[in-house]
C-alpha cells in the first residue's frame, strides 16, 4: 500500500508552530513585527496566484506583507533600485522576488542584489555556494522547495543515508539544490536532464525519485522499481472538461506509479504547501537574527 506523503498537513503544523513562535516573540518586542516584501513584476496569472497563497500564509502566522507590484515594462535598473530600497527598509526582514521575471530583466542580477540578511528564498549565489560545500547547513538559508522536499522525507521517517536518490531536473531552483541537500544527508545522487540517455533505466535504480521537470505525467509505472519513494515537485495543467476551470492540476508522475511506490506526494497538496511553509520559516529565522 502506498503511503500518501501529505505536504498540506505537515505544512499546516509548521505554520501553526511558527504562529505560536511569532506570538511569543511579540510579547517581548511588540513594536517590531516580522515583515516580508514580495516583489511581483508583471501580470502573470500563475505568479499572482502563488503570491496570493504566500500572503495568506504570512497573514495566518503574523508576518506583515509589504507588497511591491511593478509593471511588466519596468526597466531592470528600476527593479534593482527597488530591491536596494527594500534592503534599507527596517520594516523588511525578508525579500522575495517572484519568479520568473520578464525576459528583459536578468534574474541573476536581481537575486544577487538582495542582501544576504534578507535572502529568504535562499537563491543568493553566496548561499548556493555555501550549500555546495561540505559543511554544516545550520547557518545557511536553504532554498524553499528543496528544503521542503527533504523535510517531508524527514517527517515521514524516510532515511536518505545510503539511498540512491535520482533527481529529474537540474534547475537552479529545485534540481541542483535538492541534489546537494540529499548529498549532505549522505545519499548517493544521480541528476538526470534533457540530455540523459535511456532515462527509464536510470529512474528504475532510484530508491527515492524526486521529479522536477514540469512535464505532465512523464514518469510511468515501468520507469520505477517496486517500493520507490516519489517526491513529485511538478505542477501541470491537464485538460479536464468535468472541472469548472476546464483543467486539473497533476504532477510529473503518472498516477499508475502509485501501484508500485511505497510512498508518494500528491499533486496538489504535496510539495507546494511545503514551499510556502519553508519560506515563512526562513523569514522568521531572518527576523530573529535581526533582533540580535
C-alpha positions in Angstrom: 0.0 0.0 0.0 1.3 3.4 -1.0 1.6 6.0 1.8 0.4 9.4 1.0 3.0 12.0 1.9 0.7 14.7 3.0 2.5 18.0 2.5 -0.6 20.1 3.2 -0.9 18.6 6.7 2.9 18.9 7.5 2.9 22.5 6.3 -0.2 23.3 8.4 1.6 22.0 11.5 4.7 24.1 10.7 2.6 27.2 10.2 0.9 26.7 13.5 4.2 26.4 15.3 5.5 29.5 13.5 2.4 31.4 14.6 2.9 30.5 18.2 6.6 31.5 17.9 5.6 34.9 16.5 3.1 35.5 19.3 5.7 34.7 21.9 8.3 37.0 20.4 5.8 39.9 20.0 5.3 39.8 23.8 9.0 40.8 24.1 9.2 43.0 21.0 5.7 44.3 20.5 7.0 47.3 18.5 8.7 45.0 15.9 6.9 42.5 13.6 8.5 40.2 11.0 8.0 41.7 7.6 8.2 40.1 4.1 8.4 42.2 0.9 7.1 40.3 -2.1 8.2 41.8 -5.5 5.9 40.9 -8.3 6.8 42.1 -11.8 4.1 41.9 -14.5 0.7 40.3 -14.6 1.3 36.5 -14.9 -1.8 34.7 -13.6 0.2 31.9 -12.1 2.7 34.2 -10.3 -0.2 36.3 -8.9 -1.8 33.1 -7.6 1.5 32.0 -5.9 1.9 35.4 -4.3 -1.7 35.2 -3.0 -1.0 31.9 -1.3 2.2 33.2 0.2 0.5 36.3 1.5 -2.3 34.2 3.0 0.2 32.0 4.9 2.0 35.1 6.2 -1.2 36.6 7.4 -2.1 33.4 9.3 1.3 33.4 11.0 1.5 37.1 11.8 4.0 38.2 9.2 3.5 41.7 7.8 3.3 41.8 3.9 4.9 44.6 2.1 3.6 44.4 -1.5 5.6 45.7 -4.4 3.9 45.2 -7.8 5.8 46.6 -10.8 4.6 46.9 -14.3 5.7 44.4 -17.0 7.6 47.1 -18.9 9.7 48.2 -15.9 13.4 48.5 -16.5 15.9 46.2 -15.0 17.5 49.2 -13.2 14.2 50.2 -11.7 13.8 46.7 -10.3 17.4 46.8 -8.9 16.7 50.2 -7.4 13.5 48.8 -5.7 15.5 45.9 -4.2 18.1 48.3 -2.9 15.4 50.3 -1.2 14.0 47.2 0.4 17.4 46.2 1.6 17.5 49.5 3.6 13.9 49.3 4.9 13.9 48.3 8.5 10.3 47.0 8.3 11.5 44.4 5.9 13.3 41.2 7.2 13.0 39.2 4.0 12.7 39.9 0.3 11.1 37.5 -2.1 11.4 38.0 -5.8 8.6 36.2 -7.5 10.0 34.3 -10.5 10.0 34.2 -13.4 10.8 37.8 -14.2 10.1 39.3 -17.7 12.7 38.2 -20.3 14.3 41.7 -20.5 15.3 41.5 -16.8 18.3 39.4 -15.6 17.0 37.2 -12.7 20.6 36.6 -11.7 21.4 40.3 -11.3 18.2 40.9 -9.3 18.6 37.9 -7.0 22.3 38.9 -6.4 21.1 42.4 -5.4 19.1 41.1 -2.4 21.1 41.4 0.8 22.3 38.2 2.4 20.4 39.0 5.6 17.1 39.3 3.7 17.5 36.5 1.2 14.7 34.2 2.5 14.4 32.3 -0.8 18.0 31.0 -0.5 18.8 31.9 -4.1 21.7 34.3 -3.5 24.9 33.0 -5.0 26.6 33.1 -1.6 24.0 30.7 -0.1 24.1 28.4 -3.1 27.9 28.4 -2.8 27.8 27.5 0.9 25.3 24.7 0.1 27.8 23.2 -2.3 30.5 22.9 0.4 30.9 20.0 2.8 30.0 21.9 6.0 27.2 22.5 8.5 24.0 23.9 7.0 22.7 25.4 10.2 23.8 29.0 9.3 22.6 28.8 5.6 19.3 30.0 4.2 18.2 26.9 2.2 16.1 27.3 -0.9 12.4 26.7 0.0 11.2 24.0 -2.3 14.3 21.7 -1.9 14.2 22.3 1.8 10.5 21.3 1.8 11.2 18.1 -0.1 13.8 17.0 2.4 11.7 18.0 5.3 8.8 15.8 4.0 11.1 12.8 3.8 12.3 13.5 7.4 8.7 14.0 8.7 7.7 10.6 7.3 10.8 8.8 8.7 12.3 8.1 5.2 16.1 7.9 5.6 18.3 9.4 2.9 21.6 8.0 4.1 22.9 5.2 1.8 19.9 5.5 -0.5 20.2 6.1 -4.3 18.3 9.4 -4.9 17.6 10.2 -8.6 16.6 13.7 -9.4 14.8 14.6 -12.6 15.7 18.2 -13.5 18.8 20.4 -12.9 17.2 23.8 -12.4 18.8 26.3 -10.0 15.5 26.5 -8.1 14.9 22.8 -7.4 17.1 20.2 -9.1 20.6 21.3 -8.3 20.0 22.4 -4.7 17.8 19.4 -3.7 20.6 17.2 -5.1 23.1 19.0 -2.8 20.8 18.6 0.2 20.4 14.9 -0.4 24.2 14.6 -0.7 24.5 16.4 2.7 22.3 13.6 4.1 24.8 11.0 2.8 22.7 9.8 -0.1 24.1 8.7 -3.5 22.7 11.1 -6.1 22.1 10.9 -9.8 20.9 14.1 -11.7 19.0 13.5 -14.9 18.1 16.1 -17.5 17.0 16.5 -21.2 20.3 15.1 -22.5 20.3 12.0 -20.3 20.3 8.8 -22.4 17.9 5.9 -21.6 16.2 7.8 -18.8 13.9 5.0 -17.6 16.9 2.6 -17.0 18.2 5.2 -14.5 15.0 6.1 -12.8 14.4 2.3 -12.2 17.5 2.4 -10.0 16.1 5.0 -7.6 15.2 4.3 -4.0 13.9 7.9 -3.9 12.9 9.7 -7.1 12.5 13.5 -7.0 10.7 14.8 -10.1 11.0 18.5 -11.0 10.8 18.9 -14.8 7.4 20.3 -15.4 6.2 17.7 -17.9 2.8 16.3 -17.4 2.7 12.7 -16.0 6.0 11.9 -17.7 7.1 9.2 -15.3 5.2 6.0 -15.9 4.9 2.8 -13.8 7.5 1.0 -15.8 10.0 3.8 -15.1 10.3 2.8 -11.4 11.0 -0.2 -9.2 8.8 -1.6 -6.5 9.0 0.3 -3.2 10.3 3.5 -4.6 9.6 6.8 -2.7 8.3 9.6 -5.0 8.6 13.3 -4.4 6.7 15.0 -7.2 7.5 18.7 -7.5 5.8 19.2 -10.8 2.6 21.2 -11.1 1.0 20.9 -14.6 -2.4 21.7 -16.0 -4.3 18.8 -17.6 -7.4 19.5 -19.7 -10.4 18.1 -17.8 -13.9 19.3 -19.1 -15.5 17.9 -15.9 -13.8 20.6 -13.9 -15.2 24.1 -13.6 -11.9 25.6 -14.7 -11.6 23.2 -17.6 -8.4 21.6 -16.2 -7.0 19.9 -13.2 -3.5 20.0 -11.6 -1.3 17.0 -12.0 2.4 16.3 -11.4 5.3 15.0 -13.4 4.4 11.4 -12.2 1.6 9.4 -13.7 -1.0 8.1 -11.2 -0.2 4.5 -12.3 3.1 4.8 -10.4 1.2 4.7 -7.1 0.7 0.9 -7.6 4.5 0.4 -7.2 5.5 3.2 -4.9 5.8 2.7 -1.1 5.2 6.4 -0.5 4.3 9.4 -2.8 3.4 13.0 -2.6 0.1 14.1 -4.2 -0.4 17.0 -6.6 -1.7 19.3 -5.4 -1.2 19.0 -1.7 2.3 17.7 -1.6 5.4 19.9 -2.1 3.6 23.1 -2.9 2.4 23.9 0.6 5.8 23.0 2.0 7.5 25.6 -0.2 5.4 28.3 1.4 5.9 26.9 4.9 9.7 26.9 4.4 9.6 30.5 3.1 7.8 31.5 6.3 10.3 29.5 8.4 13.2 31.2 6.6 11.6 34.6 7.1 11.2 34.0 10.8 14.8 33.0 11.2 15.9 36.2 9.4 13.7 38.2 11.8 15.2 36.6 14.8 18.7 37.3 13.5 17.8 41.0 13.0 16.7 41.2 16.7 20.1 40.1 17.8 
